[in-house]
Amino acid sequence: MKKSEKELRKHFVKTRMNDDELNLLLKLQQRTTEKDTSSYLRKVALQKPVTIKYRNESADDFLLDMLNLKKELNAIGNNFNQAVHKLHLLDKIPEFRVWVQQYDSLQKALISKVDEIKLRMNQLYDQWLQK
């Protein structure tokens, strides 16, 4: 499809920049939704709105915390499943008592991590309410 005469850009505007200025320009452009520098410059020069990307750093920190907690919970869950499996195999052997004690420590660790998740969720919720 051919561009209309109005849409066709046939004029070049040249400018010179040093390395620092160019790096700053590219950094500013990368913080926007504009994919290329020319469209970013065109919008800025013509005083058109430029959409800036926004990242919620507290949400990023929360996500990292939740990923770490998820890994820990997965490890605890795996240990718990192994313990339960062994309990089923050893239910008539005296070692059964040792596995019950280990089960109790795993249960306490799991409850501790779940409480930590609740605390983090409440903290983030309170932060979002303040904004």
N, C-alpha and C positions, 0 to 999 in steps of 0.2 A: 504494500500500500504506500502510495506516494504522499509525502508530507505536504501540507498546504504551504503557500508562500509565507504565511504568517509564522508557521511553526519552524520553518527552515532557518537554521542558525548559520549564517554565512560570514559573520564578522568575528574576528579574533581580537581579544583584549589581552595584551601581554603585560606582565609585571615581573620585576626581579625581586628575589628574596635571598637572604643568606641562609645558611644551614639551620640556624636556630629558629628563624621565622618559618621556614618550611616545615620543620619538625613540629612546631607549635600548631601550624595550620592543619597538618595531618592528624595531630592529636585531637584537636577540636572537632575535626570532621568525623573521626572514628567514634566520638561520643554521641553522634547523631545517627539518625536512621538513613542518612544519605549514603548511597553505595560508592559514589565517586566524588572526587574533589571538585570537579567542574560544576556539578549540580549544586554542591554545598556552597561554593563561591558565588554562583549565580543567585541563589536565594538570599544569601547575606547581602550581596551588593544591591539587589533590588528590594531589600527590606521585606522579604516574604518570610512567613513563619518557618522555623526549622525545628523539627521534632528532636528533642534531646532524649537519649536513652537514660532511664533512671533505674538504679539498682538499690534495693533496700539491703544495706549491709547487715542490719540486725537479723534479717531473714536469712542471709547467707551464712552468718555465724550460727544461727539456729539450725540450719540444714546440716552444717558440718558436725555440730554436736549430736544431732539426731542420727547421722550416719555412723558416728563412732559408737553411740549407744546401741544402734542396731547390730553392729558387729559383735559387741560384747554380749548382747542378748542372744544372738545366734550361737555363740560359743557356749554360753550357759545352757541354752536349749539342747544343743548337741550332747553336752555332758549329762544333762538330765535324762535325755532319751536313752543314752547308753546305760545309765544307772538303772533305769526302770527295766530295760531289757535284761540286764544282769540279775536284777531282783527276781524276775520271772523264772530265770534259769536256776537260781540258787535258793529258791524258797524253802527247801528242805535241808539246807546246809547251815551250820552255825555262822558262816560269814554273812548270813542274812542281816544280822544286827549291825555290822560295819556299814553295809550299804544303806541301811535305814538312816544311820547317822550322816552319811554323805548326802543322802537325799535331803535331810534337814538343812544342811549348809547350802546346798544348791537352791533350795526353796527360799532361804533368807537372802541369798545373792540376787535372785530373780525379783523378789519383792523390793529390794533396795533399788535396783535399776528401774523398775516400774515407777517407784516413788520419785526417782530423779527425773524421769521423763515428765511426770506430772508437774513437778516443780518448774522445769524449763518451759513447759507449755504455759503455765500460769504466768511466769515472768514475761514471756513474749506477748501474751495476751494483754497484760497490764501495760506494756510498752506501746502496743498498737492503740489501746484506748486513750492514751495520753496525747496522741498525735491528732 
